Amino acid sequence: MIYLTELKVGKFEKLLLVWGGKYKKMEDVPNLINQSVLEKARNKARVKISIYMMVATLCGCLIMIVSGKRAAERGETISKINADFRRELAEKHNKEE
């Protein structure tokens, strides 16, 4: 059984290695990289992306909280919006008859 210890690196893998801090520039990355080094770079990138996604989700939640509080101050509620929609729908239906 043959085990590959070195892998040919593509553009995406080179980008991961540079982004992970293993190399300074894309030109510095060799064409063959040890598999463990590449896996470490992929794992580091996966963790960074997960953290960025968590921060983005938290920001989105905070924006929705502020938006909901402002809507509540204006008196907008889901029940009121639903009642207005149903009233308009009933009026349109009555006009057609």
SEVEX-224278 format. One record per atom (N, C-alpha, C, CB): y, z, x; residue in one letter; residue number from 1. Coordinates in steps of 0.05 Angstrom, whole numbers. Glycine has a CB too. Example, Ala and Ser with C-alpha at 12.3 -4.5 7.8 and 13.67 -1.06 7.14 Angstrom:
REM residues 2
KOLTOR       y       z       x  residu  num
KOLTOR    -114     156     264       A    1
KOLTOR     -90     156     246       A    1
KOLTOR     -66     156     264       A    1
KOLTOR     -89     181     226       A    1
KOLTOR     -45     142     257       S    2
KOLTOR     -21     143     273       S    2
KOLTOR       1     157     258       S    2
KOLTOR     -12     114     282       S    2
//
This chain:
REM residues 97
KOLTOR       y       z       x  residu  num
KOLTOR     -23       0      17       M    1
KOLTOR       0       0       0       M    1
KOLTOR      25       0      18       M    1
KOLTOR       0      24     -19       M    1
KOLTOR      44     -18      12       I    2
KOLTOR      68     -20      28       I    2
KOLTOR      91      -6      14       I    2
KOLTOR      75     -50      33       I    2
KOLTOR     104      12      28       Y    3
KOLTOR     127      26      17       Y    3
KOLTOR     153      15      30       Y    3
KOLTOR     125      57      22       Y    3
KOLTOR     172       8      13       L    4
KOLTOR     197      -1      23       L    4
KOLTOR     215      22      29       L    4
KOLTOR     211     -21       3       L    4
KOLTOR     223      25      54       T    5
KOLTOR     242      46      61       T    5
KOLTOR     270      36      63       T    5
KOLTOR     234      60      87       T    5
KOLTOR     273      10      67       E    6
KOLTOR     300      -1      68       E    6
KOLTOR     302     -23      46       E    6
KOLTOR     306     -13      96       E    6
KOLTOR     325     -23      33       L    7
KOLTOR     330     -42      12       L    7
KOLTOR     353     -60      18       L    7
KOLTOR     334     -27     -15       L    7
KOLTOR     352     -85       9       K    8
KOLTOR     374    -103      12       K    8
KOLTOR     396     -94      -8       K    8
KOLTOR     366    -132       7       K    8
KOLTOR     420     -93       2       V    9
KOLTOR     442     -82     -14       V    9
KOLTOR     459    -105     -25       V    9
KOLTOR     460     -64       3       V    9
KOLTOR     464    -104     -52       G   10
KOLTOR     481    -124     -65       G   10
KOLTOR     510    -113     -66       G   10
KOLTOR     471    -130     -93       G   10
KOLTOR     527    -129     -80       K   11
KOLTOR     555    -121     -82       K   11
KOLTOR     559     -95     -97       K   11
KOLTOR     571    -143     -96       K   11
KOLTOR     543     -91    -118       F   12
KOLTOR     546     -67    -134       F   12
KOLTOR     538     -42    -119       F   12
KOLTOR     530     -69    -160       F   12
KOLTOR     516     -45    -104       E   13
KOLTOR     506     -22     -88       E   13
KOLTOR     526     -16     -66       E   13
KOLTOR     479     -28     -76       E   13
KOLTOR     538     -37     -54       K   14
KOLTOR     559     -32     -34       K   14
KOLTOR     582     -17     -46       K   14
KOLTOR     568     -59     -21       K   14
KOLTOR     590     -25     -70       L   15
KOLTOR     612     -11     -83       L   15
KOLTOR     605      18     -88       L   15
KOLTOR     618     -25    -110       L   15
KOLTOR     581      24     -96       L   16
KOLTOR     572      51    -100       L   16
KOLTOR     573      67     -74       L   16
KOLTOR     544      52    -112       L   16
KOLTOR     564      55     -52       L   17
KOLTOR     564      69     -27       L   17
KOLTOR     593      75     -17       L   17
KOLTOR     549      52      -6       L   17
KOLTOR     611      56     -22       V   18
KOLTOR     639      61     -14       V   18
KOLTOR     651      82     -32       V   18
KOLTOR     655      35     -15       V   18
KOLTOR     646      79     -58       W   19
KOLTOR     658      98     -78       W   19
KOLTOR     647     126     -74       W   19
KOLTOR     652      89    -107       W   19
KOLTOR     622     128     -65       G   20
KOLTOR     609     154     -60       G   20
KOLTOR     618     167     -34       G   20
KOLTOR     580     151     -60       G   20
KOLTOR     632     152     -17       G   21
KOLTOR     643     164       7       G   21
KOLTOR     625     160      32       G   21
KOLTOR     648     192       3       G   21
KOLTOR     603     146      29       K   22
KOLTOR     585     142      52       K   22
KOLTOR     598     123      73       K   22
KOLTOR     558     131      43       K   22
KOLTOR     612     103      63       Y   23
KOLTOR     626      84      81       Y   23
KOLTOR     655      82      72       Y   23
KOLTOR     612      56      81       Y   23
KOLTOR     672      73      91       K   24
KOLTOR     701      71      85       K   24
KOLTOR     708      45      71       K   24
KOLTOR     717      74     111       K   24
KOLTOR     696      23      80       K   25
KOLTOR     702      -3      69       K   25
KOLTOR     676     -18      62       K   25
KOLTOR     719     -20      88       K   25
KOLTOR     679     -38      45       M   26
KOLTOR     656     -54      37       M   26
KOLTOR     644     -69      61       M   26
KOLTOR     664     -75      15       M   26
KOLTOR     661     -77      80       E   27
KOLTOR     652     -91     104       E   27
KOLTOR     635     -74     122       E   27
KOLTOR     676    -102     119       E   27
KOLTOR     639     -47     120       D   28
KOLTOR     624     -29     138       D   28
KOLTOR     595     -25     129       D   28
KOLTOR     638      -2     138       D   28
KOLTOR     589     -32     104       V   29
KOLTOR     562     -27      93       V   29
KOLTOR     543     -48     104       V   29
KOLTOR     562     -27      62       V   29
KOLTOR     521     -39     117       P   30
KOLTOR     501     -59     127       P   30
KOLTOR     485     -72     104       P   30
KOLTOR     482     -46     147       P   30
KOLTOR     471     -93     111       N   31
KOLTOR     456    -108      90       N   31
KOLTOR     431     -93      82       N   31
KOLTOR     449    -136     100       N   31
KOLTOR     420     -77     100       L   32
KOLTOR     396     -61      94       L   32
KOLTOR     403     -32      95       L   32
KOLTOR     372     -68     113       L   32
KOLTOR     396     -17      74       I   33
KOLTOR     402      11      72       I   33
KOLTOR     376      26      65       I   33
KOLTOR     424      17      50       I   33
KOLTOR     374      50      76       N   34
KOLTOR     351      67      70       N   34
KOLTOR     352      74      40       N   34
KOLTOR     352      93      87       N   34
KOLTOR     329      75      28       Q   35
KOLTOR     326      79      -1       Q   35
KOLTOR     338     106      -9       Q   35
KOLTOR     297      77     -10       Q   35
KOLTOR     334     127       7       S   36
KOLTOR     344     153       0       S   36
KOLTOR     375     154       0       S   36
KOLTOR     333     174      19       S   36
KOLTOR     387     139      18       V   37
KOLTOR     416     138      19       V   37
KOLTOR     427     124      -6       V   37
KOLTOR     426     123      45       V   37
KOLTOR     414     103     -13       L   38
KOLTOR     422      88     -37       L   38
KOLTOR     418     105     -62       L   38
KOLTOR     407      62     -40       L   38
KOLTOR     396     120     -64       E   39
KOLTOR     392     137     -87       E   39
KOLTOR     413     159     -89       E   39
KOLTOR     364     149     -86       E   39
KOLTOR     420     171     -66       K   40
KOLTOR     440     191     -66       K   40
KOLTOR     467     180     -76       K   40
KOLTOR     444     203     -38       K   40
KOLTOR     474     156     -67       A   41
KOLTOR     499     143     -76       A   41
KOLTOR     498     138    -106       A   41
KOLTOR     503     117     -60       A   41
KOLTOR     475     128    -116       R   42
KOLTOR     473     124    -145       R   42
KOLTOR     475     149    -161       R   42
KOLTOR     446     110    -151       R   42
KOLTOR     463     171    -151       N   43
KOLTOR     464     196    -165       N   43
KOLTOR     493     207    -165       N   43
KOLTOR     445     217    -152       N   43
KOLTOR     506     204    -142       K   44
KOLTOR     534     214    -140       K   44
KOLTOR     552     198    -160       K   44
KOLTOR     544     211    -111       K   44
KOLTOR     548     172    -161       A   45
KOLTOR     563     155    -180       A   45
KOLTOR     557     163    -209       A   45
KOLTOR     557     125    -175       A   45
KOLTOR     532     168    -215       R   46
KOLTOR     524     176    -242       R   46
KOLTOR     537     202    -250       R   46
KOLTOR     493     179    -243       R   46
KOLTOR     539     221    -231       V   47
KOLTOR     552     247    -237       V   47
KOLTOR     582     243    -241       V   47
KOLTOR     546     267    -214       V   47
KOLTOR     594     227    -224       K   48
KOLTOR     623     222    -226       K   48
KOLTOR     630     209    -253       K   48
KOLTOR     633     204    -203       K   48
KOLTOR     614     189    -261       I   49
KOLTOR     619     175    -286       I   49
KOLTOR     615     195    -309       I   49
KOLTOR     600     151    -289       I   49
KOLTOR     595     212    -308       S   50
KOLTOR     590     232    -329       S   50
KOLTOR     614     251    -332       S   50
KOLTOR     564     247    -324       S   50
KOLTOR     624     259    -309       I   51
KOLTOR     647     278    -310       I   51
KOLTOR     671     264    -322       I   51
KOLTOR     654     288    -281       I   51
KOLTOR     676     239    -314       Y   52
KOLTOR     699     224    -325       Y   52
KOLTOR     695     220    -356       Y   52
KOLTOR     701     196    -312       Y   52
KOLTOR     671     215    -364       M   53
KOLTOR     666     212    -393       M   53
KOLTOR     671     238    -408       M   53
KOLTOR     637     202    -398       M   53
KOLTOR     663     261    -396       M   54
KOLTOR     668     287    -409       M   54
KOLTOR     697     292    -411       M   54
KOLTOR     654     309    -392       M   54
KOLTOR     713     286    -390       V   55
KOLTOR     742     290    -391       V   55
KOLTOR     754     272    -412       V   55
KOLTOR     754     284    -363       V   55
KOLTOR     745     247    -414       A   56
KOLTOR     756     229    -434       A   56
KOLTOR     749     238    -462       A   56
KOLTOR     745     200    -430       A   56
KOLTOR     725     249    -466       T   57
KOLTOR     717     259    -492       T   57
KOLTOR     734     284    -500       T   57
KOLTOR     687     267    -492       T   57
KOLTOR     738     301    -480       L   58
KOLTOR     755     325    -485       L   58
KOLTOR     783     317    -493       L   58
KOLTOR     755     343    -461       L   58
KOLTOR     795     297    -478       C   59
KOLTOR     822     288    -485       C   59
KOLTOR     822     276    -513       C   59
KOLTOR     831     267    -464       C   59
KOLTOR     802     260    -520       G   60
KOLTOR     801     249    -547       G   60
KOLTOR     799     270    -568       G   60
KOLTOR     777     230    -549       G   60
KOLTOR     783     291    -563       C   61
KOLTOR     781     313    -582       C   61
KOLTOR     808     327    -586       C   61
KOLTOR     760     333    -573       C   61
KOLTOR     822     332    -564       L   62
KOLTOR     848     345    -565       L   62
KOLTOR     868     328    -581       L   62
KOLTOR     859     352    -537       L   62
KOLTOR     868     302    -576       I   63
KOLTOR     886     284    -590       I   63
KOLTOR     879     284    -620       I   63
KOLTOR     883     255    -580       I   63
KOLTOR     854     285    -627       M   64
KOLTOR     847     285    -656       M   64
KOLTOR     854     312    -669       M   64
KOLTOR     816     281    -659       M   64
KOLTOR     853     334    -654       I   65
KOLTOR     861     360    -665       I   65
KOLTOR     890     360    -671       I   65
KOLTOR     854     383    -645       I   65
KOLTOR     907     350    -651       V   66
KOLTOR     936     349    -655       V   66
KOLTOR     942     330    -679       V   66
KOLTOR     950     340    -630       V   66
KOLTOR     929     308    -680       S   67
KOLTOR     934     289    -702       S   67
KOLTOR     927     301    -729       S   67
KOLTOR     917     263    -697       S   67
KOLTOR     904     315    -730       G   68
KOLTOR     896     328    -755       G   68
KOLTOR     916     350    -764       G   68
KOLTOR     869     340    -752       G   68
KOLTOR     926     365    -745       K   69
KOLTOR     945     386    -752       K   69
KOLTOR     971     374    -762       K   69
KOLTOR     951     404    -727       K   69
KOLTOR     980     352    -749       R   70
KOLTOR    1004     339    -759       R   70
KOLTOR    1000     327    -787       R   70
KOLTOR    1013     316    -739       R   70
KOLTOR     977     316    -792       A   71
KOLTOR     971     305    -819       A   71
KOLTOR     970     328    -839       A   71
KOLTOR     944     290    -819       A   71
KOLTOR     960     351    -832       A   72
KOLTOR     959     374    -850       A   72
KOLTOR     988     384    -856       A   72
KOLTOR     943     397    -838       A   72
KOLTOR    1005     383    -836       E   73
KOLTOR    1033     390    -841       E   73
KOLTOR    1047     371    -860       E   73
KOLTOR    1049     391    -815       E   73
KOLTOR    1039     345    -859       R   74
KOLTOR    1051     326    -877       R   74
KOLTOR    1038     327    -905       R   74
KOLTOR    1048     298    -866       R   74
KOLTOR    1017     342    -908       G   75
KOLTOR    1003     345    -933       G   75
KOLTOR     982     325    -938       G   75
KOLTOR    1023     344    -955       G   75
KOLTOR     974     310    -918       E   76
KOLTOR     953     290    -921       E   76
KOLTOR     926     304    -917       E   76
KOLTOR     956     268    -900       E   76
KOLTOR     909     301    -937       T   77
KOLTOR     882     312    -935       T   77
KOLTOR     862     290    -943       T   77
KOLTOR     878     337    -953       T   77
KOLTOR     838     293    -936       I   78
KOLTOR     817     274    -943       I   78
KOLTOR     814     272    -973       I   78
KOLTOR     790     281    -930       I   78
KOLTOR     815     295    -986       S   79
KOLTOR     812     296   -1016       S   79
KOLTOR     834     281   -1029       S   79
KOLTOR     812     325   -1026       S   79
KOLTOR     859     284   -1019       K   80
KOLTOR     882     270   -1031       K   80
KOLTOR     880     240   -1026       K   80
KOLTOR     908     281   -1019       K   80
KOLTOR     872     232   -1002       I   81
KOLTOR     869     203    -996       I   81
KOLTOR     847     191   -1014       I   81
KOLTOR     863     199    -966       I   81
KOLTOR     825     206   -1017       N   82
KOLTOR     803     196   -1034       N   82
KOLTOR     812     194   -1063       N   82
KOLTOR     779     215   -1032       N   82
KOLTOR     827     214   -1073       A   83
KOLTOR     836     213   -1101       A   83
KOLTOR     855     190   -1105       A   83
KOLTOR     850     240   -1108       A   83
KOLTOR     873     185   -1086       D   84
KOLTOR     892     163   -1089       D   84
KOLTOR     877     136   -1089       D   84
KOLTOR     912     163   -1066       D   84
KOLTOR     857     134   -1072       F   85
KOLTOR     841     109   -1070       F   85
KOLTOR     827     104   -1097       F   85
KOLTOR     821     110   -1047       F   85
KOLTOR     815     125   -1108       R   86
KOLTOR     800     122   -1133       R   86
KOLTOR     819     116   -1156       R   86
KOLTOR     784     147   -1139       R   86
KOLTOR     843     128   -1156       R   87
KOLTOR     862     123   -1177       R   87
KOLTOR     871      93   -1176       R   87
KOLTOR     887     141   -1174       R   87
KOLTOR     877      83   -1152       E   88
KOLTOR     885      55   -1148       E   88
KOLTOR     862      37   -1157       E   88
KOLTOR     893      49   -1120       E   88
KOLTOR     838      44   -1150       L   89
KOLTOR     815      28   -1157       L   89
KOLTOR     811      27   -1188       L   89
KOLTOR     789      39   -1144       L   89
KOLTOR     815      50   -1201       A   90
KOLTOR     813      51   -1230       A   90
KOLTOR     835      35   -1243       A   90
KOLTOR     814      80   -1240       A   90
KOLTOR     860      37   -1232       E   91
KOLTOR     882      21   -1243       E   91
KOLTOR     877      -9   -1241       E   91
KOLTOR     908      29   -1229       E   91
KOLTOR     867     -17   -1218       K   92
KOLTOR     861     -45   -1214       K   92
KOLTOR     839     -55   -1233       K   92
KOLTOR     852     -51   -1184       K   92
KOLTOR     819     -38   -1237       H   93
KOLTOR     797     -44   -1256       H   93
KOLTOR     807     -46   -1284       H   93
KOLTOR     775     -23   -1254       H   93
KOLTOR     825     -28   -1292       N   94
KOLTOR     836     -28   -1319       N   94
KOLTOR     854     -53   -1324       N   94
KOLTOR     852      -3   -1325       N   94
KOLTOR     868     -62   -1303       K   95
KOLTOR     885     -86   -1305       K   95
KOLTOR     868    -110   -1310       K   95
KOLTOR     902     -89   -1280       K   95
KOLTOR     845    -112   -1297       E   96
KOLTOR     828    -135   -1300       E   96
KOLTOR     816    -137   -1327       E   96
KOLTOR     806    -134   -1279       E   96
KOLTOR     813    -115   -1341       E   97
KOLTOR     800    -115   -1368       E   97
KOLTOR     820    -121   -1388       E   97
KOLTOR     787     -90   -1374       E   97
//
